[in-house]
Amino acid sequence: MSAVLLLFATSTANAESGLASYYRGIGKGGEMTCAHRSRPFGSMVRVSYRGRAIQCRVNDRGPFIRGRIIDISTSAARALGILQFGVAHVTIE
């Protein structure tokens, strides 16, 4: 039982929730990419919005606007359904 709790605790320890915006970044072969202030370059993050989730590769630093936790590429914003909003509240892990 404690192993299950430990696994749950470590899997949610890196979760963040906040505002996401998008930029015109393009990854190799249309890959969905993102900019994050502290996650290592090349790491994969799961971005969730209203029941949709995608995987993005961190390839840049940002966002540099207060209150935002991640910038995602246009293709990632389209896949999440936030392209028309510009900014949306997401969860990342």
C-alpha positions in Angstrom: 0.0 0.0 0.0 2.8 2.5 0.9 4.4 1.8 -2.5 1.2 2.9 -4.2 1.0 6.0 -2.2 4.7 6.8 -2.9 4.2 6.3 -6.6 1.1 8.6 -6.5 3.0 11.2 -4.5 6.0 11.3 -6.9 3.8 11.4 -10.0 1.9 14.4 -8.8 4.9 16.2 -7.3 5.9 17.7 -10.7 2.4 18.7 -11.7 1.6 22.4 -12.2 -1.6 24.2 -13.0 -1.9 27.6 -14.6 -2.1 29.6 -17.7 -0.7 28.5 -21.1 -0.3 30.5 -24.2 0.9 29.5 -27.6 3.7 30.6 -30.0 4.5 29.9 -33.6 7.3 27.4 -32.7 7.7 24.4 -34.9 9.4 21.2 -33.9 11.1 18.7 -36.2 8.5 17.1 -38.5 5.6 18.9 -37.0 6.4 17.7 -33.4 4.5 19.5 -30.7 6.9 21.6 -28.6 6.8 23.9 -25.7 8.7 26.5 -23.7 9.1 26.1 -19.9 11.1 28.1 -17.4 12.8 25.2 -15.6 12.1 21.8 -17.1 15.2 20.3 -18.8 15.5 20.7 -22.6 14.4 17.5 -24.4 12.1 16.4 -21.6 8.5 15.5 -22.3 5.6 17.1 -20.5 1.9 16.1 -20.6 -0.4 19.1 -21.0 -4.1 18.7 -20.2 -7.0 20.9 -21.0 -10.7 20.0 -20.5 -10.3 16.2 -20.9 -7.7 16.5 -23.8 -4.0 15.7 -23.2 -1.0 16.0 -25.4 2.8 15.3 -25.1 5.2 18.2 -25.8 9.0 18.3 -25.9 10.6 21.2 -24.1 12.8 23.0 -26.6 12.8 26.6 -25.3 12.7 28.8 -22.2 9.6 30.9 -21.3 7.0 32.1 -20.9 8.2 35.5 -19.8 4.7 36.9 -19.0 3.7 36.9 -15.4 1.1 34.2 -14.5 1.8 31.9 -17.4 3.5 28.5 -16.7 4.0 27.2 -20.3 4.0 28.3 -23.9 3.0 25.6 -26.4 3.5 25.4 -30.2 0.7 26.2 -32.5 0.2 22.5 -33.4 0.0 21.7 -29.7 -2.6 24.5 -29.1 -4.6 23.2 -32.0 -4.5 19.6 -30.7 -5.7 20.8 -27.2 -8.4 23.0 -28.7 -7.1 26.3 -27.3 -5.9 27.9 -30.5 -9.0 30.2 -30.7 -8.6 31.4 -27.0 -4.9 32.4 -27.0 -4.6 31.7 -23.3 -6.2 28.8 -21.3 -5.9 27.2 -17.9 -4.0 23.9 -18.2 -2.3 21.3 -16.1 1.1 20.0 -16.9 3.0 17.0 -15.5 
